[in-house]
Amino acid sequence: MSSDLIVDVSPSEIVIALLENKKLVELTREKSGAKFAVGDIYLGKVKKIMPSLNAAFIDVGYDKDAFLHYLDMGPQFATLSKFLRMASSRKHKISSITRVHSEPDINKEGKVNELLKAGQKILVQVAKEPISTKGPRLTSEISIAGRYMVLMPFSEKVSVSQKIRSTEEKNRLKKLVQSIRPRKYGVIIRTAAENVKVADLDQELRRLVDKWETTFHKLRRASAPSLIIGEMDRTTALLRDIYHPNFNSIIVNDLSVCNEISDYIGTIKSDKKKLVKNYSGYAPIFEHFGIEKQIKAAFGKTVSFKNGSYLIIEHTEAFHVIDVNSGNRSKAGLDQETNALQVNLAACDEIARQLRLRDMGGIIVIDFIDMHVAANRHKVFDYMKEAMANDRTKHNILPLSKFCLMQITRQRVRPEEHVETAEVCPTCKGSGKVVPSVLFADDINNKVNYILKDLNKKKLVIKVHPYVAAYLTKGRKSFRMKWFFKFFKWVRVEENNNYTFLEYHFFDENLEEIIL
C-alpha cells in the first residue's frame, strides 16, 4: 500500500490530506496558532471541586474550564504534585527528577477532594480537545510521545505495543529500553520501534527526556494558567504516527513548512528527505492532485461507493447513524442473500474510510442490509475488523445483531471533521434569481477597468469557471486583448473547476484577493 501526504498551507490554517493508493482516507485541519491540542501540557489552577462527579474543573486558559476526573489523575499524582511544588519553588533547583522522592501511589477508590482544593496549581495534559460546548478533557498522567516510544515521567514500567506479534522482538525491545532508560522514567514502546536499532531508540529517548526537562526552568517562572510544553504541530505529529517506509511522497505548498517536515523526516531516516517536495504550481495544491474533488464526493449526507450502492450518514448529539443501501445495484443470477452480502462487504471498506476521514467518534450504529444467514453476518463482522485495522484511533466493534445492526465505539479526542458540500449560490445568494447573463461580462469588464486604472494595480489575476475563462481569453478581440491594448498590462485568467458558472474573484500581484 502506497501513501502520500499533501499539505495545504494558508495564512489561517494548515490542511493535511493523507492518501492511500491515491484515495483520500484522512483529512486534518489545524488553525494557525491553535491551542489546547492533544498532548499539550499546561500549568492549570483548580477552579471547582465536584464531589458528586469525583472530578474537578481546571482553568487552563480556555473559555470554558477543563474537566479532570479522579481516574485520570494517574497513580503517580502525589509524586507529580511534589515535583510541581519543588520546581515552582525558588529555593529548590531541580536538575533531575531522580532528586524527587517517590510518594506512594494514590488510592484507586479515593475521592478528588482528598487530593485537590480550589485555587491549587496542578500540572495537566490535554487528553481531548474542546468539542462542541465542552472544554478540554485533561489527565495528570503525563506522557510525551515520540515516534518509537512514549515517555512516562515518574513511572518505572516498560511495556511493549501489543501489535508487535513476535515474542522474541518484544523481549529484545524491552531489554534494550530497560538498559538505556534513566531512573524514574517509564516507557511505552510503540509499534514503529519494531526492528529499530538501539542507537535510534537511545537518540529518541534522550530527546524526549530533554523535552520533559525543559519544565524544570519553565515552572519556576510560570503562573497559572500557562502552556508548559506544546505538542509539535499537527503535520509533524501526524507524520510521527503514520510514517512508514512505503510513503511515496510528502508534498507541501509552503517552503518553510516543507523544510521543517524535511528536517523531521531526516531524523527518522536521512535518505528519505528526498520524499519531501515543495509544490509551486499556479493551481491550488488540492485541486492539482484531485483532492478537492474527492472531498466534495466523500463528505455530505449521501456517499456512493460501488455499483450504485450508497451510504446515508446522519449525525446526532448522542451518536452517528450509517444506513447501507444497495441502490439500483442488481446482478443477474444472484439471490437476495448473496447480493446483500456483497453490498455489505463493499460498504465495510467505505465505512472504515469515512470514520477516519471525518474522524467520527463516540458511538456509531450501522444498519446493514438484512442477511438471514448467521455465517454471512459473521463474515461482515470479520471483514469490518480487517477494514479498520489501519485505523490508529482506539475502537471497539461488536458483532451484528439478528437485525443486521452493528455498533462501533471509536475514541473521540478532536472535533469531528465537517465539510459543507452543499453550496449557496454565490451569484444569487440563495434567492434563486441572477443578473442577466448579457450583463455578466460587462460587470467583469467594469471591475477590471476600476482595478487597473483607479487602483493602479501592476498585476491582476482573475479566477473564473473554465467556460467563462474561455470566453474572456479566446480570439484576437477577446476581453483580455482589449485590456492589454488599453492599459498595457497583461491580465492572467485562471480556470477553477470548483467555481460556479458565474463566480469570479480578483487577486493582486501578491495573490491577495481584491474585495470590491
N, C-alpha and C positions, 0 to 999 in steps of 0.2 A: 504493500500500500504506500503510494507516494503522497507526500504532504507539502503544501505550500502555504506561506503566511503572507498576506497582503495587508500593509499598514497604511491607512489614510490619515495623514496628519494635517489638521487645520488649526487656526488660532484658538478655537473654542474647545476642541476635543480631539481625541485620537480614536479612530475606529479600526478594530483589528478583525480581519476575516481569516478563518482557518479553512483551507480546502483539503479534502481527502479525495484523491483520484479526480481532481478538478471539480468536486462537488462541495458546495458550502455546507459546513457542519457546525461551525461556531462563529458567533458574531458578538464582539465585546466592545463596549464604548467606555471611554474614560474621559471625563471632563478635565480640562486643563486646571491644574491646581486642586484636584479633587482631594478631599479629606475623608477620614473615617473609613478607609479601605480595610478589608480583611487583612489582619496581620499587623496593623499599626498599633504601637504601644504608647499609652497615654498615662500621664500622672493626673489622676482624677480626684474629685472630692465627693465624699458621701453626702447626698442631699437628703435622702429619706430612707428610713428602715421600714420594711413591710413584713412584720412577723407572720401575718396570715399567709403570705406567699413564700415565706422563708427566703426573701430576696431583698435587694436594696437598689435604689435608683442613684446613679452616679453621674455627676456633672463632668463631662469630658470636653465641653465647649460646643457641643451640638445644640441646635434649637430646642430639642427635647432631651430630657435626661435619659441616659443609657441604662440598660437593665442588667443586673448581675444576680444570678441565682446562687444559693449556697453551694449546690452541687458543682457549680462551675468555678468555685474558688480554688480548687486543687488541694491535694494532700499537704503540699509544702507551703500553704498560705502563711502560717506562723513564721516560717523562716524568711519568706519573701517580705513580710511586714518588718521583720527585724532588720533585714538588709536595707529596706527603704529608710528606716529611721537612722541607720548608721550613715548611709550615703547622703542623706539630706543634712546631716549634722556637720557643722564646720569644724568640730573638734576631731572627728574621725576622717581619715583619708584612706579609702579602700583601694588597694592595688590588685586584689584578687578576692574572689568570693570564698576562697578557702579560709579566709580570716573570719567569715561569718559562721559562728557555731550553729549547727542544725538544731532546730526545735522539733519536738515530736509532731507527727502528722496529726492534722485536725480530725475530729470525730466525724465519721460519715453521717451519723444520725444527729449531728449538732444543730444549733439554731444560729441564724445570721446575727442576731443581736448579741450573741456571746462574743463575736469577733469584731463587729463593726459598730461605730456610733456616728451620729450626724456630725459633719464637719471634718471627719478624719480623712487624711490623704491616703490614697491607695493606688498601686500600680496595676494597670489593667491592659488587656489586649482585645482588639475588636475581633469578635468571632462571627458576627453577622452585620452586614452593612445596614444603614437605615432603610427600611422598606415601608412604603405607604405612609401610614400615620405613626409608625413605631420608630423609636430611636434605635441606636446600635445595640446589639446584644454583646455582652462582654464576658471575658473569662480572666481569672487571675492565674491560670496555669500557663505561664509564659512559655512560648516556643518561637524559635527563629528558624525559618525554613531555608534550606539550600537545595541544590539540585539532587545531591546524593543522600542527604541526611537532614534531620530536623534536630536542632539543639534544644535541650530542656534544662535550663539553669536550675540548680538546687536538687536535681534528681540524680540518682546513681544507676538508673536502669538503662540497659541497652537492649533494644528489641529490633526485630527484622520484619520487613514487609511480608505479609502472607502470600503476596503474589509471586514471590520468588519460590519456585517449586522445589529446586534442588536442595536437599538437606545438607549436602556437602558444602554448597555455596553459602548457605545460611550460617553454618558453623564457621566457615572461613571469615566471612564478614564480621561476625560477632566477635571473634577472637582478635581480629585486626583492630576494630574500633575500641575494644576494651583495652588494648595495649597502647593506643595513642591518645585516648580522651583524657583531659585533665580531671582532677578530682572535683566532685560536686557538680558535674555536668552529665546529664543523661542524654542519650542519643537514640533517635528512631531512624533506622536505616531504610531508605526508600528503595523502590523497585529499580530506579535508574542506576543504583550502585552495583547491580549485578555485573560481575566480571571486571569491575573497575580496579585499577592498581592502587596499592596502599599510598603511593605518593600523591595521587589525585585526592584520595579521601582525606589525607593529612592536611593538604593545602586548603580544602574547603572547611575542614573543622577549625583550622586556625583563623580563617576569615570570619566564620560565624562567631567564634569566641571574641575576636576583636570587635565585631559589631555590637555584641552584648556589653562589652567593657566600656563602650562609649557612654553607657548610662552612668558610670561612676562619676564622671565630671558633670554631665548634664543635670543630674538630680540635685547637685549642690546649689545650682543657680536657678533651678526651675521653680515656678509657682503654679499651683493647680488652678484651672486645668491647662495642660500644655502637652504637645506632642514630644515624646522622648525618642522613639525610634520609628521612622516611617518605613513602611513596606516599599520595596522597589516599585517603579512604575509598572502598570499592568501589562505593558508589552513585554518587558523583560521577565516579569513574574510568570506570564503565560508561557514564554519560551522555556523558562526553568522547569515548568511542569510537563510540557508536551514535546520538547525537542527529542528527536531520535535520529539515528543515522540515515533513515530513509527520506529525510527532508530534502526536497528538490531545490527550493529557493525561498528566500525571505526578501520581499520587495517593498521598499519604503519610498514615499514621495517627498521626504524631508531629509536633507543631507546630515544635519546634526543628529537626528534620531537614528538615521542609518548608521552613523559612526558609533553611536552608543551600543546599538544592537550588535554591530560587528565586533566591538571590543568584548562584549559579553560572550558571544559565540567563541571568540578566541580563547577565553578562559576555560571553556568546555573542551574544545578541540581546535588547535590553532590552524590546522589545514582546512577547516570548514568555514573560515571567514569569507571565502570567495562566494559562498552561498548568498550572502547579503548584498543586495544590489539597490542602487538608487534609481528611482523612476523619475524621468524628467520630461515625459511626453506632454503634449498640449491637452489631450483628452483627460478628464478626471480618471484617476487610477482605478476606481471600482468599475467605471464604465468600460475602460480599456480591457480589463480582464474578465468582463462579463459578470461581475459580482452583483452589480446593481439590478440586472435582470433577474438573477436568482433570488435576491432579497424580495423583489416585488412578487415573485411567484411563490415563495416559501412562507411569507407572513400573510396574515389575514384569516378570516373565519373558515374559508374553504381551501383545502390544499389537495391538488391532484397528484397521484403518484404512479399509477400504472394502468394502461389499457382502459382508461375511462373511470377507474376506481378513484375514490377521493375520501378525505377525512374532513369532518366538521369539528372544529376546535372551539370550545366555549370556556370562558374564564369566569369564575365566581369568587367571592371573598373567601370561601372555605376551601374550595378545591377546583381542579381543572377537569373538564369532561371532553373526551375524544370519541367521536362516533365514526365507525368504519362503514363505508357504503361501497357496494360493488358498482354503482352507476349503471352504465349501459354495457358493462363487460359480460360477454357470454361466449362460450366456446362449444361448438357442436360436439356432441358425444360425451360431454361431461355432465355428470349428475350434480344436483344442487349441493350435496355434501362436499364433493371434490372441488367444485368451483369456490365454495365458501372457504375451504382450507387454503386454496391458492391465494385468494384475495387477502385473507388474514395474515398469511406468512409474508406477503409483499408489504402489507401495512406495518408489520413489525419494524422493518427497516426504516420506513419513513417516520414512524412514531419515535424511534430511538433518535433519529436525526433531529426531529422537531424539539424533543426535550432538551437536547444540547444547544440547538440553535437559539431557542427562545429562553433557555436557562430556566425552564419551568420547575418550580419546587413545591414542596408540600405534598398533598395527596392528588394523585392523578387516577381517574377512573376511565377505563377504556371499554367501550361497548363494541365487541367484535360481532361479526355476522354469526348467527346461530349455527352451531355444529352439534349434532346429536351423538356422535361417536366420541367416547371419552378419550380414546387414543389420539384423536385429532386435536382435542383441546390440550392434551399434554404436549403434542408436537409444537403447538403455538407457544406454549409456556417456555419450553426449552429454547425455541428459536428466539424468543424475546430476550432471554438471558444472554444468548450469544450475541444478539444485535447490540445490546447495551454494554458489552464487555469493554468497549473503548471509552465509556463514559467515566471520567475521573471523579465525578461527584458521587458521594456516598448515596446508595439507593437500595431499595428492597422491593422485590417483585413477588406477588402472591399468585398462586395458580388460578386458572379460570374457574369461575363458578359454573353450575349447570346452565345458567342463563348466559354464558359466554361473557361475563364481566370480569375484567382484570383490574386489580388495584396495585398501584405503584406508589411508594413513598420515595421522594427524592429530596435530599438536603437542600435547603434554600439559604444561601448566605449573601446573595445580592438581589436587587430588584430584578424582576423578570424583564427580559429584552422585548420591547414592543415597537413595532414599526407600522405606522399607519399606511396601508396600501391604497385605500380609497381616498382620492384626492378631490378637494374642492376646486372647481374650475377657476384658474387664476384670471381668466378673461371676463367671465360673467359674475364672479364672486358668489356662485351658488344661486343666482337669480334665474338662470335658465335663458337669459337674453344677452346677446353680444352686439357689439357695434357692427355696422355694415362692413362686410369684407372689403368692399371697394375703398373704404377709408383707412384700412389697416396699414397699407404700405405708406400712405401719406402721413400717418401718425408716426411711424418709424422715421421717415424722412425728416419730419419737422424736429424730432428729438435729436437726430444726428446733427442737423444744422445748428441747433442750440448748443450741443456739446462741443463741436469743433470750432464754432465761431464765438459764441458768448463765453463759454467756459474755457476756450482756448486749450483744449486737451491735445497733447502731442500725438498720442496714440489712442486708438479706440478699438475695442473688441465687442462684437455683438454675438450673443449666443442665442440661437433660434432653433426651431424644429427643422429637420432636413429639407422638407418641402419649401419652407419659407426661405431657407438658405439658398436653395437653387434659384428661386425667383429673384433674390437680391443680387446674385453674382453672375448668372449666366448671360452671355451675349455682350456685344460691344456697347450697347446702350443700357446696360444694367444700372441699377441704382449705385452700385459700388464704383463703377467707372465715372458716373456723374459726380459723386462725392470727390473722387480723386482729381478730376479736372477743375472742380470748383474750389477745393481747399488745398490741393497738392499734399494730401495726407491719405495714406492707404488704410482703409478700414478693414480689419480682419473679421470675417464672418465665420463662426464656428457652428457646426451642427451638434445638436444634443438630442439623442433619441428619447430622453426622459421628459422633455418638454412637451406640453400640449401644443396643439396645432397653432394657436395664436399667442403663444407665450414667448416673451423675449426679455433679455437682460443686457445691460450695458456695463462694460468694465474698462477701467483706465489702464495706463501702462504698467501699473503695479498689480494688476488683476484684482483691484478692489472695486466692488460694484458701485456704479453711479446711480444713486436713487433720485429719480425725477418726480 
